[in-house]
Amino acid sequence: MIESLPEEELREMIDEGKEIEVVCHFCSKKYVFPVAELEEMLRRKKEGPAGES
Ligand SMILES: [Zn+2]
């Protein structure tokens, strides 16, 4: 889900400086992602797939 957001979209949300809410399409659970979390995701995207560092 949010992990699949394009990098530029993540960056925009970080620039706005506010946490975002995402509702999962599969289980309807609501997730809140603080800016720090978004930055972490952006960093991971740049570094490539997990476990391949
Ligand atoms: Zn879910």
mmCIF file of the protein (N, C-alpha, C, O) and its ligand, coordinates in Angstrom:
data_MODEL
# 
_entry.id   MODEL 
# 
loop_
_entity.id 
_entity.type 
_entity.pdbx_number_of_molecules 
1 polymer     1 
2 non-polymer 1 
# 
_entity_poly.entity_id                      1 
_entity_poly.type                           'polypeptide(L)' 
_entity_poly.nstd_linkage                   no 
_entity_poly.nstd_monomer                   no 
_entity_poly.pdbx_seq_one_letter_code       MIESLPEEELREMIDEGKEIEVVCHFCSKKYVFPVAELEEMLRRKKEGPAGES 
_entity_poly.pdbx_seq_one_letter_code_can   MIESLPEEELREMIDEGKEIEVVCHFCSKKYVFPVAELEEMLRRKKEGPAGES 
_entity_poly.pdbx_strand_id                 A 
# 
loop_
_entity_poly_seq.entity_id 
_entity_poly_seq.num 
_entity_poly_seq.mon_id 
_entity_poly_seq.hetero 
1 1  MET n 
1 2  ILE n 
1 3  GLU n 
1 4  SER n 
1 5  LEU n 
1 6  PRO n 
1 7  GLU n 
1 8  GLU n 
1 9  GLU n 
1 10 LEU n 
1 11 ARG n 
1 12 GLU n 
1 13 MET n 
1 14 ILE n 
1 15 ASP n 
1 16 GLU n 
1 17 GLY n 
1 18 LYS n 
1 19 GLU n 
1 20 ILE n 
1 21 GLU n 
1 22 VAL n 
1 23 VAL n 
1 24 CYS n 
1 25 HIS n 
1 26 PHE n 
1 27 CYS n 
1 28 SER n 
1 29 LYS n 
1 30 LYS n 
1 31 TYR n 
1 32 VAL n 
1 33 PHE n 
1 34 PRO n 
1 35 VAL n 
1 36 ALA n 
1 37 GLU n 
1 38 LEU n 
1 39 GLU n 
1 40 GLU n 
1 41 MET n 
1 42 LEU n 
1 43 ARG n 
1 44 ARG n 
1 45 LYS n 
1 46 LYS n 
1 47 GLU n 
1 48 GLY n 
1 49 PRO n 
1 50 ALA n 
1 51 GLY n 
1 52 GLU n 
1 53 SER n 
# 
loop_
_struct_asym.id 
_struct_asym.entity_id 
A 1 
B 2 
# 
loop_
_chem_comp.id 
_chem_comp.type 
_chem_comp.mon_nstd_flag 
ALA 'L-peptide linking' y 
ARG 'L-peptide linking' y 
ASP 'L-peptide linking' y 
CYS 'L-peptide linking' y 
GLU 'L-peptide linking' y 
GLY 'peptide linking'   y 
HIS 'L-peptide linking' y 
ILE 'L-peptide linking' y 
LEU 'L-peptide linking' y 
LYS 'L-peptide linking' y 
MET 'L-peptide linking' y 
PHE 'L-peptide linking' y 
PRO 'L-peptide linking' y 
SER 'L-peptide linking' y 
TYR 'L-peptide linking' y 
VAL 'L-peptide linking' y 
ZN  non-polymer         . 
# 
_pdbx_entity_nonpoly.entity_id   2 
_pdbx_entity_nonpoly.name        ? 
_pdbx_entity_nonpoly.comp_id     ZN 
# 
_pdbx_nonpoly_scheme.asym_id         B 
_pdbx_nonpoly_scheme.entity_id       2 
_pdbx_nonpoly_scheme.mon_id          ZN 
_pdbx_nonpoly_scheme.ndb_seq_num     1 
_pdbx_nonpoly_scheme.pdb_seq_num     101 
_pdbx_nonpoly_scheme.auth_seq_num    101 
_pdbx_nonpoly_scheme.pdb_mon_id      ZN 
_pdbx_nonpoly_scheme.auth_mon_id     ZN 
_pdbx_nonpoly_scheme.pdb_strand_id   A 
_pdbx_nonpoly_scheme.pdb_ins_code    . 
# 
loop_
_atom_site.group_PDB 
_atom_site.id 
_atom_site.type_symbol 
_atom_site.label_atom_id 
_atom_site.label_alt_id 
_atom_site.label_comp_id 
_atom_site.label_asym_id 
_atom_site.label_entity_id 
_atom_site.label_seq_id 
_atom_site.pdbx_PDB_ins_code 
_atom_site.Cartn_x 
_atom_site.Cartn_y 
_atom_site.Cartn_z 
_atom_site.occupancy 
_atom_site.B_iso_or_equiv 
_atom_site.pdbx_formal_charge 
_atom_site.auth_seq_id 
_atom_site.auth_comp_id 
_atom_site.auth_asym_id 
_atom_site.auth_atom_id 
_atom_site.pdbx_PDB_model_num 
ATOM   1   N  N  . MET A 1 1  ? 0.821   -1.205 0.000  1.00 0.00 ? 1   MET A N  1 
ATOM   2   C  CA . MET A 1 1  ? 0.000   0.000  0.000  1.00 0.00 ? 1   MET A CA 1 
ATOM   3   C  C  . MET A 1 1  ? 0.855   1.254  0.000  1.00 0.00 ? 1   MET A C  1 
ATOM   4   O  O  . MET A 1 1  ? 1.340   1.647  -1.061 1.00 0.00 ? 1   MET A O  1 
ATOM   5   N  N  . ILE A 1 2  ? 1.063   1.902  1.142  1.00 0.00 ? 2   ILE A N  1 
ATOM   6   C  CA . ILE A 1 2  ? 1.787   3.176  1.104  1.00 0.00 ? 2   ILE A CA 1 
ATOM   7   C  C  . ILE A 1 2  ? 3.220   2.997  0.588  1.00 0.00 ? 2   ILE A C  1 
ATOM   8   O  O  . ILE A 1 2  ? 3.812   3.913  0.018  1.00 0.00 ? 2   ILE A O  1 
ATOM   9   N  N  . GLU A 1 3  ? 3.744   1.825  0.797  1.00 0.00 ? 3   GLU A N  1 
ATOM   10  C  CA . GLU A 1 3  ? 5.099   1.551  0.331  1.00 0.00 ? 3   GLU A CA 1 
ATOM   11  C  C  . GLU A 1 3  ? 5.186   1.663  -1.189 1.00 0.00 ? 3   GLU A C  1 
ATOM   12  O  O  . GLU A 1 3  ? 6.269   1.825  -1.751 1.00 0.00 ? 3   GLU A O  1 
ATOM   13  N  N  . SER A 1 4  ? 4.041   1.576  -1.837 1.00 0.00 ? 4   SER A N  1 
ATOM   14  C  CA . SER A 1 4  ? 4.039   1.608  -3.292 1.00 0.00 ? 4   SER A CA 1 
ATOM   15  C  C  . SER A 1 4  ? 3.834   3.020  -3.839 1.00 0.00 ? 4   SER A C  1 
ATOM   16  O  O  . SER A 1 4  ? 3.778   3.220  -5.052 1.00 0.00 ? 4   SER A O  1 
ATOM   17  N  N  . LEU A 1 5  ? 3.724   3.988  -2.946 1.00 0.00 ? 5   LEU A N  1 
ATOM   18  C  CA . LEU A 1 5  ? 3.579   5.372  -3.397 1.00 0.00 ? 5   LEU A CA 1 
ATOM   19  C  C  . LEU A 1 5  ? 4.841   5.810  -4.135 1.00 0.00 ? 5   LEU A C  1 
ATOM   20  O  O  . LEU A 1 5  ? 5.952   5.462  -3.737 1.00 0.00 ? 5   LEU A O  1 
ATOM   21  N  N  . PRO A 1 6  ? 4.663   6.569  -5.202 1.00 0.00 ? 6   PRO A N  1 
ATOM   22  C  CA . PRO A 1 6  ? 5.831   7.058  -5.926 1.00 0.00 ? 6   PRO A CA 1 
ATOM   23  C  C  . PRO A 1 6  ? 6.674   7.974  -5.049 1.00 0.00 ? 6   PRO A C  1 
ATOM   24  O  O  . PRO A 1 6  ? 6.176   8.650  -4.150 1.00 0.00 ? 6   PRO A O  1 
ATOM   25  N  N  . GLU A 1 7  ? 7.965   7.970  -5.344 1.00 0.00 ? 7   GLU A N  1 
ATOM   26  C  CA . GLU A 1 7  ? 8.916   8.709  -4.518 1.00 0.00 ? 7   GLU A CA 1 
ATOM   27  C  C  . GLU A 1 7  ? 8.559   10.186 -4.424 1.00 0.00 ? 7   GLU A C  1 
ATOM   28  O  O  . GLU A 1 7  ? 8.644   10.786 -3.353 1.00 0.00 ? 7   GLU A O  1 
ATOM   29  N  N  . GLU A 1 8  ? 8.157   10.770 -5.553 1.00 0.00 ? 8   GLU A N  1 
ATOM   30  C  CA . GLU A 1 8  ? 7.868   12.207 -5.529 1.00 0.00 ? 8   GLU A CA 1 
ATOM   31  C  C  . GLU A 1 8  ? 6.653   12.535 -4.672 1.00 0.00 ? 8   GLU A C  1 
ATOM   32  O  O  . GLU A 1 8  ? 6.566   13.609 -4.077 1.00 0.00 ? 8   GLU A O  1 
ATOM   33  N  N  . GLU A 1 9  ? 5.724   11.596 -4.619 1.00 0.00 ? 9   GLU A N  1 
ATOM   34  C  CA . GLU A 1 9  ? 4.540   11.822 -3.796 1.00 0.00 ? 9   GLU A CA 1 
ATOM   35  C  C  . GLU A 1 9  ? 4.903   11.777 -2.310 1.00 0.00 ? 9   GLU A C  1 
ATOM   36  O  O  . GLU A 1 9  ? 4.412   12.572 -1.508 1.00 0.00 ? 9   GLU A O  1 
ATOM   37  N  N  . LEU A 1 10 ? 5.761   10.841 -1.973 1.00 0.00 ? 10  LEU A N  1 
ATOM   38  C  CA . LEU A 1 10 ? 6.260   10.763 -0.606 1.00 0.00 ? 10  LEU A CA 1 
ATOM   39  C  C  . LEU A 1 10 ? 6.948   12.069 -0.223 1.00 0.00 ? 10  LEU A C  1 
ATOM   40  O  O  . LEU A 1 10 ? 6.749   12.613 0.863  1.00 0.00 ? 10  LEU A O  1 
ATOM   41  N  N  . ARG A 1 11 ? 7.759   12.546 -1.154 1.00 0.00 ? 11  ARG A N  1 
ATOM   42  C  CA . ARG A 1 11 ? 8.525   13.757 -0.881 1.00 0.00 ? 11  ARG A CA 1 
ATOM   43  C  C  . ARG A 1 11 ? 7.589   14.961 -0.674 1.00 0.00 ? 11  ARG A C  1 
ATOM   44  O  O  . ARG A 1 11 ? 7.827   15.807 0.188  1.00 0.00 ? 11  ARG A O  1 
ATOM   45  N  N  . GLU A 1 12 ? 6.539   15.016 -1.472 1.00 0.00 ? 12  GLU A N  1 
ATOM   46  C  CA . GLU A 1 12 ? 5.566   16.100 -1.321 1.00 0.00 ? 12  GLU A CA 1 
ATOM   47  C  C  . GLU A 1 12 ? 4.939   16.089 0.068  1.00 0.00 ? 12  GLU A C  1 
ATOM   48  O  O  . GLU A 1 12 ? 4.785   17.131 0.705  1.00 0.00 ? 12  GLU A O  1 
ATOM   49  N  N  . MET A 1 13 ? 4.584   14.906 0.520  1.00 0.00 ? 13  MET A N  1 
ATOM   50  C  CA . MET A 1 13 ? 3.948   14.793 1.836  1.00 0.00 ? 13  MET A CA 1 
ATOM   51  C  C  . MET A 1 13 ? 4.919   15.183 2.938  1.00 0.00 ? 13  MET A C  1 
ATOM   52  O  O  . MET A 1 13 ? 4.535   15.796 3.933  1.00 0.00 ? 13  MET A O  1 
ATOM   53  N  N  . ILE A 1 14 ? 6.183   14.820 2.748  1.00 0.00 ? 14  ILE A N  1 
ATOM   54  C  CA . ILE A 1 14 ? 7.208   15.201 3.722  1.00 0.00 ? 14  ILE A CA 1 
ATOM   55  C  C  . ILE A 1 14 ? 7.367   16.711 3.741  1.00 0.00 ? 14  ILE A C  1 
ATOM   56  O  O  . ILE A 1 14 ? 7.498   17.322 4.801  1.00 0.00 ? 14  ILE A O  1 
ATOM   57  N  N  . ASP A 1 15 ? 7.352   17.311 2.545  1.00 0.00 ? 15  ASP A N  1 
ATOM   58  C  CA . ASP A 1 15 ? 7.492   18.761 2.451  1.00 0.00 ? 15  ASP A CA 1 
ATOM   59  C  C  . ASP A 1 15 ? 6.337   19.480 3.137  1.00 0.00 ? 15  ASP A C  1 
ATOM   60  O  O  . ASP A 1 15 ? 6.518   20.554 3.711  1.00 0.00 ? 15  ASP A O  1 
ATOM   61  N  N  . GLU A 1 16 ? 5.166   18.890 3.075  1.00 0.00 ? 16  GLU A N  1 
ATOM   62  C  CA . GLU A 1 16 ? 4.014   19.498 3.730  1.00 0.00 ? 16  GLU A CA 1 
ATOM   63  C  C  . GLU A 1 16 ? 4.143   19.420 5.241  1.00 0.00 ? 16  GLU A C  1 
ATOM   64  O  O  . GLU A 1 16 ? 3.516   20.185 5.975  1.00 0.00 ? 16  GLU A O  1 
ATOM   65  N  N  . GLY A 1 17 ? 4.958   18.491 5.688  1.00 0.00 ? 17  GLY A N  1 
ATOM   66  C  CA . GLY A 1 17 ? 5.279   18.414 7.107  1.00 0.00 ? 17  GLY A CA 1 
ATOM   67  C  C  . GLY A 1 17 ? 4.166   17.924 8.002  1.00 0.00 ? 17  GLY A C  1 
ATOM   68  O  O  . GLY A 1 17 ? 4.151   18.207 9.201  1.00 0.00 ? 17  GLY A O  1 
ATOM   69  N  N  . LYS A 1 18 ? 3.240   17.196 7.429  1.00 0.00 ? 18  LYS A N  1 
ATOM   70  C  CA . LYS A 1 18 ? 2.181   16.667 8.293  1.00 0.00 ? 18  LYS A CA 1 
ATOM   71  C  C  . LYS A 1 18 ? 1.994   15.176 8.065  1.00 0.00 ? 18  LYS A C  1 
ATOM   72  O  O  . LYS A 1 18 ? 2.212   14.657 6.970  1.00 0.00 ? 18  LYS A O  1 
ATOM   73  N  N  . GLU A 1 19 ? 1.589   14.515 9.121  1.00 0.00 ? 19  GLU A N  1 
ATOM   74  C  CA . GLU A 1 19 ? 1.374   13.078 9.002  1.00 0.00 ? 19  GLU A CA 1 
ATOM   75  C  C  . GLU A 1 19 ? 0.181   12.807 8.102  1.00 0.00 ? 19  GLU A C  1 
ATOM   76  O  O  . GLU A 1 19 ? -0.698  13.653 7.942  1.00 0.00 ? 19  GLU A O  1 
ATOM   77  N  N  . ILE A 1 20 ? 0.161   11.637 7.527  1.00 0.00 ? 20  ILE A N  1 
ATOM   78  C  CA . ILE A 1 20 ? -0.949  11.305 6.648  1.00 0.00 ? 20  ILE A CA 1 
ATOM   79  C  C  . ILE A 1 20 ? -1.681  10.072 7.161  1.00 0.00 ? 20  ILE A C  1 
ATOM   80  O  O  . ILE A 1 20 ? -1.132  9.245  7.889  1.00 0.00 ? 20  ILE A O  1 
ATOM   81  N  N  . GLU A 1 21 ? -2.927  9.985  6.755  1.00 0.00 ? 21  GLU A N  1 
ATOM   82  C  CA . GLU A 1 21 ? -3.742  8.836  7.101  1.00 0.00 ? 21  GLU A CA 1 
ATOM   83  C  C  . GLU A 1 21 ? -4.020  8.038  5.837  1.00 0.00 ? 21  GLU A C  1 
ATOM   84  O  O  . GLU A 1 21 ? -4.383  8.593  4.800  1.00 0.00 ? 21  GLU A O  1 
ATOM   85  N  N  . VAL A 1 22 ? -3.845  6.743  5.943  1.00 0.00 ? 22  VAL A N  1 
ATOM   86  C  CA . VAL A 1 22 ? -4.120  5.880  4.806  1.00 0.00 ? 22  VAL A CA 1 
ATOM   87  C  C  . VAL A 1 22 ? -5.039  4.757  5.263  1.00 0.00 ? 22  VAL A C  1 
ATOM   88  O  O  . VAL A 1 22 ? -4.804  4.128  6.295  1.00 0.00 ? 22  VAL A O  1 
ATOM   89  N  N  . VAL A 1 23 ? -6.088  4.512  4.484  1.00 0.00 ? 23  VAL A N  1 
ATOM   90  C  CA . VAL A 1 23 ? -6.979  3.399  4.810  1.00 0.00 ? 23  VAL A CA 1 
ATOM   91  C  C  . VAL A 1 23 ? -6.655  2.241  3.881  1.00 0.00 ? 23  VAL A C  1 
ATOM   92  O  O  . VAL A 1 23 ? -6.679  2.382  2.658  1.00 0.00 ? 23  VAL A O  1 
ATOM   93  N  N  . CYS A 1 24 ? -6.356  1.106  4.471  1.00 0.00 ? 24  CYS A N  1 
ATOM   94  C  CA . CYS A 1 24 ? -5.997  -0.065 3.692  1.00 0.00 ? 24  CYS A CA 1 
ATOM   95  C  C  . CYS A 1 24 ? -7.199  -0.561 2.890  1.00 0.00 ? 24  CYS A C  1 
ATOM   96  O  O  . CYS A 1 24 ? -8.301  -0.700 3.420  1.00 0.00 ? 24  CYS A O  1 
ATOM   97  N  N  . HIS A 1 25 ? -6.970  -0.822 1.614  1.00 0.00 ? 25  HIS A N  1 
ATOM   98  C  CA . HIS A 1 25 ? -8.067  -1.271 0.754  1.00 0.00 ? 25  HIS A CA 1 
ATOM   99  C  C  . HIS A 1 25 ? -8.478  -2.712 1.059  1.00 0.00 ? 25  HIS A C  1 
ATOM   100 O  O  . HIS A 1 25 ? -9.583  -3.137 0.722  1.00 0.00 ? 25  HIS A O  1 
ATOM   101 N  N  . PHE A 1 26 ? -7.590  -3.443 1.693  1.00 0.00 ? 26  PHE A N  1 
ATOM   102 C  CA . PHE A 1 26 ? -7.853  -4.862 1.914  1.00 0.00 ? 26  PHE A CA 1 
ATOM   103 C  C  . PHE A 1 26 ? -8.588  -5.128 3.220  1.00 0.00 ? 26  PHE A C  1 
ATOM   104 O  O  . PHE A 1 26 ? -9.523  -5.928 3.263  1.00 0.00 ? 26  PHE A O  1 
ATOM   105 N  N  . CYS A 1 27 ? -8.161  -4.454 4.283  1.00 0.00 ? 27  CYS A N  1 
ATOM   106 C  CA . CYS A 1 27 ? -8.767  -4.743 5.583  1.00 0.00 ? 27  CYS A CA 1 
ATOM   107 C  C  . CYS A 1 27 ? -9.437  -3.525 6.203  1.00 0.00 ? 27  CYS A C  1 
ATOM   108 O  O  . CYS A 1 27 ? -9.922  -3.595 7.332  1.00 0.00 ? 27  CYS A O  1 
ATOM   109 N  N  . SER A 1 28 ? -9.471  -2.404 5.474  1.00 0.00 ? 28  SER A N  1 
ATOM   110 C  CA . SER A 1 28 ? -10.129 -1.185 5.940  1.00 0.00 ? 28  SER A CA 1 
ATOM   111 C  C  . SER A 1 28 ? -9.536  -0.629 7.227  1.00 0.00 ? 28  SER A C  1 
ATOM   112 O  O  . SER A 1 28 ? -10.144 0.203  7.900  1.00 0.00 ? 28  SER A O  1 
ATOM   113 N  N  . LYS A 1 29 ? -8.363  -1.093 7.549  1.00 0.00 ? 29  LYS A N  1 
ATOM   114 C  CA . LYS A 1 29 ? -7.699  -0.573 8.738  1.00 0.00 ? 29  LYS A CA 1 
ATOM   115 C  C  . LYS A 1 29 ? -7.078  0.775  8.419  1.00 0.00 ? 29  LYS A C  1 
ATOM   116 O  O  . LYS A 1 29 ? -6.580  1.004  7.316  1.00 0.00 ? 29  LYS A O  1 
ATOM   117 N  N  . LYS A 1 30 ? -7.117  1.666  9.406  1.00 0.00 ? 30  LYS A N  1 
ATOM   118 C  CA . LYS A 1 30 ? -6.564  3.000  9.185  1.00 0.00 ? 30  LYS A CA 1 
ATOM   119 C  C  . LYS A 1 30 ? -5.154  3.085  9.763  1.00 0.00 ? 30  LYS A C  1 
ATOM   120 O  O  . LYS A 1 30 ? -4.913  2.728  10.916 1.00 0.00 ? 30  LYS A O  1 
ATOM   121 N  N  . TYR A 1 31 ? -4.234  3.566  8.935  1.00 0.00 ? 31  TYR A N  1 
ATOM   122 C  CA . TYR A 1 31 ? -2.858  3.729  9.374  1.00 0.00 ? 31  TYR A CA 1 
ATOM   123 C  C  . TYR A 1 31 ? -2.506  5.205  9.367  1.00 0.00 ? 31  TYR A C  1 
ATOM   124 O  O  . TYR A 1 31 ? -2.900  5.946  8.467  1.00 0.00 ? 31  TYR A O  1 
ATOM   125 N  N  . VAL A 1 32 ? -1.764  5.620  10.372 1.00 0.00 ? 32  VAL A N  1 
ATOM   126 C  CA . VAL A 1 32 ? -1.286  6.996  10.405 1.00 0.00 ? 32  VAL A CA 1 
ATOM   127 C  C  . VAL A 1 32 ? 0.237   6.974  10.296 1.00 0.00 ? 32  VAL A C  1 
ATOM   128 O  O  . VAL A 1 32 ? 0.926   6.295  11.057 1.00 0.00 ? 32  VAL A O  1 
ATOM   129 N  N  . PHE A 1 33 ? 0.730   7.726  9.341  1.00 0.00 ? 33  PHE A N  1 
ATOM   130 C  CA . PHE A 1 33 ? 2.169   7.766  9.139  1.00 0.00 ? 33  PHE A CA 1 
ATOM   131 C  C  . PHE A 1 33 ? 2.712   9.148  9.455  1.00 0.00 ? 33  PHE A C  1 
ATOM   132 O  O  . PHE A 1 33 ? 2.448   10.101 8.722  1.00 0.00 ? 33  PHE A O  1 
ATOM   133 N  N  . PRO A 1 34 ? 3.472   9.267  10.543 1.00 0.00 ? 34  PRO A N  1 
ATOM   134 C  CA . PRO A 1 34 ? 4.108   10.542 10.838 1.00 0.00 ? 34  PRO A CA 1 
ATOM   135 C  C  . PRO A 1 34 ? 5.202   10.842 9.810  1.00 0.00 ? 34  PRO A C  1 
ATOM   136 O  O  . PRO A 1 34 ? 5.682   9.947  9.114  1.00 0.00 ? 34  PRO A O  1 
ATOM   137 N  N  . VAL A 1 35 ? 5.582   12.114 9.731  1.00 0.00 ? 35  VAL A N  1 
ATOM   138 C  CA . VAL A 1 35 ? 6.582   12.526 8.744  1.00 0.00 ? 35  VAL A CA 1 
ATOM   139 C  C  . VAL A 1 35 ? 7.863   11.695 8.851  1.00 0.00 ? 35  VAL A C  1 
ATOM   140 O  O  . VAL A 1 35 ? 8.457   11.327 7.838  1.00 0.00 ? 35  VAL A O  1 
ATOM   141 N  N  . ALA A 1 36 ? 8.275   11.409 10.065 1.00 0.00 ? 36  ALA A N  1 
ATOM   142 C  CA . ALA A 1 36 ? 9.501   10.635 10.254 1.00 0.00 ? 36  ALA A CA 1 
ATOM   143 C  C  . ALA A 1 36 ? 9.407   9.285  9.552  1.00 0.00 ? 36  ALA A C  1 
ATOM   144 O  O  . ALA A 1 36 ? 10.381  8.788  8.987  1.00 0.00 ? 36  ALA A O  1 
ATOM   145 N  N  . GLU A 1 37 ? 8.236   8.717  9.600  1.00 0.00 ? 37  GLU A N  1 
ATOM   146 C  CA . GLU A 1 37 ? 7.999   7.420  8.961  1.00 0.00 ? 37  GLU A CA 1 
ATOM   147 C  C  . GLU A 1 37 ? 8.088   7.547  7.437  1.00 0.00 ? 37  GLU A C  1 
ATOM   148 O  O  . GLU A 1 37 ? 8.626   6.675  6.755  1.00 0.00 ? 37  GLU A O  1 
ATOM   149 N  N  . LEU A 1 38 ? 7.552   8.645  6.927  1.00 0.00 ? 38  LEU A N  1 
ATOM   150 C  CA . LEU A 1 38 ? 7.595   8.885  5.483  1.00 0.00 ? 38  LEU A CA 1 
ATOM   151 C  C  . LEU A 1 38 ? 9.041   9.052  5.013  1.00 0.00 ? 38  LEU A C  1 
ATOM   152 O  O  . LEU A 1 38 ? 9.432   8.557  3.956  1.00 0.00 ? 38  LEU A O  1 
ATOM   153 N  N  . GLU A 1 39 ? 9.812   9.756  5.822  1.00 0.00 ? 39  GLU A N  1 
ATOM   154 C  CA . GLU A 1 39 ? 11.219  9.950  5.477  1.00 0.00 ? 39  GLU A CA 1 
ATOM   155 C  C  . GLU A 1 39 ? 11.952  8.615  5.449  1.00 0.00 ? 39  GLU A C  1 
ATOM   156 O  O  . GLU A 1 39 ? 12.795  8.370  4.585  1.00 0.00 ? 39  GLU A O  1 
ATOM   157 N  N  . GLU A 1 40 ? 11.622  7.772  6.390  1.00 0.00 ? 40  GLU A N  1 
ATOM   158 C  CA . GLU A 1 40 ? 12.223  6.446  6.456  1.00 0.00 ? 40  GLU A CA 1 
ATOM   159 C  C  . GLU A 1 40 ? 11.885  5.639  5.201  1.00 0.00 ? 40  GLU A C  1 
ATOM   160 O  O  . GLU A 1 40 ? 12.735  4.942  4.648  1.00 0.00 ? 40  GLU A O  1 
ATOM   161 N  N  . MET A 1 41 ? 10.636  5.747  4.766  1.00 0.00 ? 41  MET A N  1 
ATOM   162 C  CA . MET A 1 41 ? 10.209  5.025  3.559  1.00 0.00 ? 41  MET A CA 1 
ATOM   163 C  C  . MET A 1 41 ? 10.947  5.538  2.334  1.00 0.00 ? 41  MET A C  1 
ATOM   164 O  O  . MET A 1 41 ? 11.369  4.768  1.472  1.00 0.00 ? 41  MET A O  1 
ATOM   165 N  N  . LEU A 1 42 ? 11.091  6.851  2.277  1.00 0.00 ? 42  LEU A N  1 
ATOM   166 C  CA . LEU A 1 42 ? 11.779  7.457  1.152  1.00 0.00 ? 42  LEU A CA 1 
ATOM   167 C  C  . LEU A 1 42 ? 13.219  6.971  1.101  1.00 0.00 ? 42  LEU A C  1 
ATOM   168 O  O  . LEU A 1 42 ? 13.755  6.680  0.032  1.00 0.00 ? 42  LEU A O  1 
ATOM   169 N  N  . ARG A 1 43 ? 13.838  6.887  2.278  1.00 0.00 ? 43  ARG A N  1 
ATOM   170 C  CA . ARG A 1 43 ? 15.221  6.435  2.362  1.00 0.00 ? 43  ARG A CA 1 
ATOM   171 C  C  . ARG A 1 43 ? 15.324  4.987  1.884  1.00 0.00 ? 43  ARG A C  1 
ATOM   172 O  O  . ARG A 1 43 ? 16.243  4.614  1.154  1.00 0.00 ? 43  ARG A O  1 
ATOM   173 N  N  . ARG A 1 44 ? 14.364  4.195  2.313  1.00 0.00 ? 44  ARG A N  1 
ATOM   174 C  CA . ARG A 1 44 ? 14.394  2.775  1.906  1.00 0.00 ? 44  ARG A CA 1 
ATOM   175 C  C  . ARG A 1 44 ? 14.195  2.615  0.406  1.00 0.00 ? 44  ARG A C  1 
ATOM   176 O  O  . ARG A 1 44 ? 14.788  1.735  -0.217 1.00 0.00 ? 44  ARG A O  1 
ATOM   177 N  N  . LYS A 1 45 ? 13.364  3.464  -0.162 1.00 0.00 ? 45  LYS A N  1 
ATOM   178 C  CA . LYS A 1 45 ? 13.154  3.404  -1.609 1.00 0.00 ? 45  LYS A CA 1 
ATOM   179 C  C  . LYS A 1 45 ? 14.450  3.672  -2.367 1.00 0.00 ? 45  LYS A C  1 
ATOM   180 O  O  . LYS A 1 45 ? 14.775  3.008  -3.351 1.00 0.00 ? 45  LYS A O  1 
ATOM   181 N  N  . LYS A 1 46 ? 15.170  4.664  -1.874 1.00 0.00 ? 46  LYS A N  1 
ATOM   182 C  CA . LYS A 1 46 ? 16.431  5.014  -2.519 1.00 0.00 ? 46  LYS A CA 1 
ATOM   183 C  C  . LYS A 1 46 ? 17.450  3.886  -2.395 1.00 0.00 ? 46  LYS A C  1 
ATOM   184 O  O  . LYS A 1 46 ? 18.250  3.647  -3.300 1.00 0.00 ? 46  LYS A O  1 
ATOM   185 N  N  . GLU A 1 47 ? 17.404  3.211  -1.273 1.00 0.00 ? 47  GLU A N  1 
ATOM   186 C  CA . GLU A 1 47 ? 18.379  2.158  -1.030 1.00 0.00 ? 47  GLU A CA 1 
ATOM   187 C  C  . GLU A 1 47 ? 18.006  0.863  -1.740 1.00 0.00 ? 47  GLU A C  1 
ATOM   188 O  O  . GLU A 1 47 ? 18.789  -0.087 -1.762 1.00 0.00 ? 47  GLU A O  1 
ATOM   189 N  N  . GLY A 1 48 ? 16.828  0.827  -2.311 1.00 0.00 ? 48  GLY A N  1 
ATOM   190 C  CA . GLY A 1 48 ? 16.418  -0.369 -3.017 1.00 0.00 ? 48  GLY A CA 1 
ATOM   191 C  C  . GLY A 1 48 ? 15.697  -1.346 -2.111 1.00 0.00 ? 48  GLY A C  1 
ATOM   192 O  O  . GLY A 1 48 ? 15.410  -1.032 -0.956 1.00 0.00 ? 48  GLY A O  1 
ATOM   193 N  N  . PRO A 1 49 ? 15.404  -2.527 -2.628 1.00 0.00 ? 49  PRO A N  1 
ATOM   194 C  CA . PRO A 1 49 ? 14.660  -3.537 -1.884 1.00 0.00 ? 49  PRO A CA 1 
ATOM   195 C  C  . PRO A 1 49 ? 15.325  -3.888 -0.543 1.00 0.00 ? 49  PRO A C  1 
ATOM   196 O  O  . PRO A 1 49 ? 16.551  -3.909 -0.430 1.00 0.00 ? 49  PRO A O  1 
ATOM   197 N  N  . ALA A 1 50 ? 14.500  -4.158 0.451  1.00 0.00 ? 50  ALA A N  1 
ATOM   198 C  CA . ALA A 1 50 ? 15.011  -4.478 1.773  1.00 0.00 ? 50  ALA A CA 1 
ATOM   199 C  C  . ALA A 1 50 ? 15.916  -5.702 1.732  1.00 0.00 ? 50  ALA A C  1 
ATOM   200 O  O  . ALA A 1 50 ? 15.677  -6.656 0.990  1.00 0.00 ? 50  ALA A O  1 
ATOM   201 N  N  . GLY A 1 51 ? 16.949  -5.646 2.541  1.00 0.00 ? 51  GLY A N  1 
ATOM   202 C  CA . GLY A 1 51 ? 17.844  -6.797 2.653  1.00 0.00 ? 51  GLY A CA 1 
ATOM   203 C  C  . GLY A 1 51 ? 18.842  -6.901 1.538  1.00 0.00 ? 51  GLY A C  1 
ATOM   204 O  O  . GLY A 1 51 ? 19.536  -7.910 1.407  1.00 0.00 ? 51  GLY A O  1 
ATOM   205 N  N  . GLU A 1 52 ? 18.922  -5.863 0.730  1.00 0.00 ? 52  GLU A N  1 
ATOM   206 C  CA . GLU A 1 52 ? 19.858  -5.922 -0.386 1.00 0.00 ? 52  GLU A CA 1 
ATOM   207 C  C  . GLU A 1 52 ? 20.918  -4.836 -0.293 1.00 0.00 ? 52  GLU A C  1 
ATOM   208 O  O  . GLU A 1 52 ? 21.517  -4.442 -1.294 1.00 0.00 ? 52  GLU A O  1 
ATOM   209 N  N  . SER A 1 53 ? 21.136  -4.365 0.915  1.00 0.00 ? 53  SER A N  1 
ATOM   210 C  CA . SER A 1 53 ? 22.041  -3.240 1.089  1.00 0.00 ? 53  SER A CA 1 
ATOM   211 C  C  . SER A 1 53 ? 23.476  -3.603 0.807  1.00 0.00 ? 53  SER A C  1 
ATOM   212 O  O  . SER A 1 53 ? 24.360  -2.753 0.912  1.00 0.00 ? 53  SER A O  1 
HETATM 213 ZN ZN . ZN  B 2 .  ? -4.704  -4.220 5.363  1.00 0.00 2 101 ZN  A ZN 1 
# 
